[in-house]
């Protein structure tokens, strides 16, 4: 049994190294570009903009003392996680996504979570290009990788949430590569 677990772990590690950092071939790049075009309007959607503005102006009480470590220790049943998962914006985005979306999360200006489709690995992505590039008004595209939270081979994009020409937050969307 121990050998089977070791073999399984070895296969997973090899898959991760194989998937990590893969350059996009032309066909995949075209699909990613099409997804960016399809999902970029989320960044100016009035419901998204209003939720991010409200979060930035008055973050929920639990957000004030949340840390990466505390976030990672929370279960799906934790009140903080449930509050985000069941907020109006999370419900709205669930209805707007297609089958290729493996994950999505909306962050406020500080990089912390406003809404998501499922609990993300990190509470804040501030200091990472997936949040910082959109906060500079740019779209960010990651590399094909095995996502830690979904376990799927995916590629992420980051788009700015824009209000009157200014970035006020970010949206990161992961796409299952096999479903694009």
C-alpha positions, 0 to 999 in steps of 0.5 A: 500500500505504501508503494502504491501511494509513493507511485501515485505521489510521484505521478502527481509530482511529474504531472505538475512539473510537466504542466507547470510553465508550459508555453501556450501553443497557437491553438491554446493561445487563440482559445485563451484570447477568445476567453479573455474577450468573452469574460473581460466584460465581467470587469465592468459589469455593474453588479461586479463594480458595485460589490467591489466598491462596497467591499473597498469602502467597508470590508466585512468584519472578518476581513479585517483580521484575516491572514493567509494562514488563517484562511488556509485553515478554514473549512468550506463550512467556516462562516467566513467562507460561507459568507463569501460563497453565498453572497449575491455576487458569487451567486451571480457569477455562478450563473454567468460562467460556462463549463470551461471555468474551473475557478473564479474569484473577485478581489478588492483593491487590497487583493482580498476576496469579495466573491468566488465560485469556490474557496481559493487557496489564498486569501489575498493575491496582492503582490502577485501579477494575477492581482497587481497587473489588473490593478494597473489596468492590464489583463494578465495571463498565467501559464498552464498549470495544475491548480492547487485548489481545483486539481485541474490542468488550467490557465488563469487570466486576471482582468481589472474591475474598472470604475470610471476608468480606474481599476478598483479590484481584480477578477481571476478566472481559471479555465480547464484547458480540456474544456476550452 
